[in-house]
Amino acid sequence: MSAVLSEFAHLIGAVISGGYIVWSIVERVSLKYINRDLTPFAAYSSLWIAVVLVPFFIYIRNRLYYLRGSRMHDCKPAKVYPHRDPILGLDMLFIMLKAVREHKVLSIWYSLFHSIGSTYWTLTTGKWVLMTCEPENIKALLSTQFESWPLSPIRKKGLEEVLGPHAIFTVDGPEWQHARAMIRPSFVRRQITDLEYMDRHVENFLDRLPKDSSKFDIQELLYLFTMDVSTDFMFGHSTNMLTNPSKEALEFTNSFDYMLYAAATRGRLGWLLLLMPDKRFRECIKVCNSFIDRYVADAITQDKEKERSYVFMYELIQSGASPRMVRDQLMALILGGRDTSASTMTSLFWILARRPDVVKKLRNEISDLNGRKPTCEELKTLKYLNMVLKEGITMSHFPQFCFPRNMLTCIVALRLWPPLPSNMRTSNKDIVLPKGGGLDGQSPVFVPKGTDCRFSTYSLHRRKDLYGEDAEEFRPERWESLRPSWEYIPFSGGPRICIGQQFALTQMLYLIARVLQHFDQIKPADNNPMLQKAGTTISMVKGCWIYLTPP
Ligand code: HEM
């Protein structure tokens, strides 16, 4: 009965507002061309009122649709952010723009979840978005309802501009399956454990570290390091940013940085970006594309003898991928691989500089190697690994990986400062998420087709009800008893789980182990709180300035 009433109200609303709009337009036209009012009430016809009526009608229509859907599916409405502007939600836009300027986006999300609840609705430039940091909802989005939650069109559009239309990060459905199937074997075959080639870059990194305990920005070096590793892995040619970058490599790296930063900002602005054309953004895309195209063309035309046993680009070319396809995947993998690892290691060094107790423990673990470079086998056979295996810290959605003991610190860094602090999916049909409805947020919540749902990994990882009252504290020891599942998703989960997680963890583990073999103490060079900006990944606004002291 209520469904019939709501359909009826919907119909009446459509007829009244639609009729009014048509009538206003006809009156205007007749006044202009035949200089005559058509109806005695012509004075009441106003295009301005018509313009206001449209969003009002859309609002009522959506509201009724939502309430009806909720009733039909035994759901309760989720809480709503108390907007001052209930039509476009411009108040939230201004809050977010201010937060971006002050680098407080992550903490604002966190505090909103804290004050409203772990699932709530908010308006973003006229569109309702469901915000959540509820593990059950995230599991639904990424796994159990995977088919119904493709990538959001905003993200697709934003990333398509920079990565291209075939990149694994911008496609869904069969095209995504194809891209993933093409990339996946490379990560398995390579075993991600070729420390030899990684070692060259780690040595370059160590060479750049000041040995006289002078202060320096480790973030800058980490981004150069991961760019060198990524390009070496992808093209078989490193940008050599740590040693002797060519003019092109420098230009590529700078353009890549700007391109990603601009893409993230544009993604946040949505349709408002139409008002803000960015010439530099376009130029940077061109620079990056032509840098990669040169390597691809070179590899295709010259059929070069491979310098190393494995180069990702050659594998793609041999799989029959078109040059455009190869370029798009290469861009995606540099994006996926470079900033994420650099961001994690930066956060980690920031906290290590403030936690000498943790540095001491880590150095004790590593001292078993007697200063030798760890082989992959040695990394695996460290005595602590047995303990971790006994403890069984293997997540259900990390089927192929167990974390060695000395990776625990990385895990902690990934919990508190996940490099991808939030993500979004859009429903392709009316659907029900398991939690978030009702005053207590425990009932299922109805989500109409076309709704964006943003989940905040950053806020999820800091939930006190999941991680304890000290959730915001850096305490690696908590992992000795923790068995998280969907409460811990730095690498996402489900079918689209990060393809490079083992590569990333090995790279980070190796670099950190080697740095700690060379340096005894890590100290902060300032007392500033951690200030992070959220681009496509998070990074530290003023860098991470530290002192390293050799033993
Ligand atoms: C600390 C390091 C890393 C973190 C925290 C991380 C995190 C993530 C996350 C959260 C996703 C899911 C994105 C989404 O579904 O929207 C993802 C996907 C992906 N990551 Fe990573 N990543 C890391 C390193 C890497 C590395 C080193 C590579 C490659 C060299 C890589 C390649 C990818 C690819 C290709 C995908 C897309 C998978 C798909 O859509 O099927 N990642 N990563």
Residues whose N, C-alpha, C, O or C-beta is under 5 A from the ligand:
A	BS01	HEM	I168 R180 L333 G336 G337 T340 S341 T344 P419 L420 N423 I489 P490 F491 S492 P495 R496 I497 C498 I499 G500 Q501 F503 A504
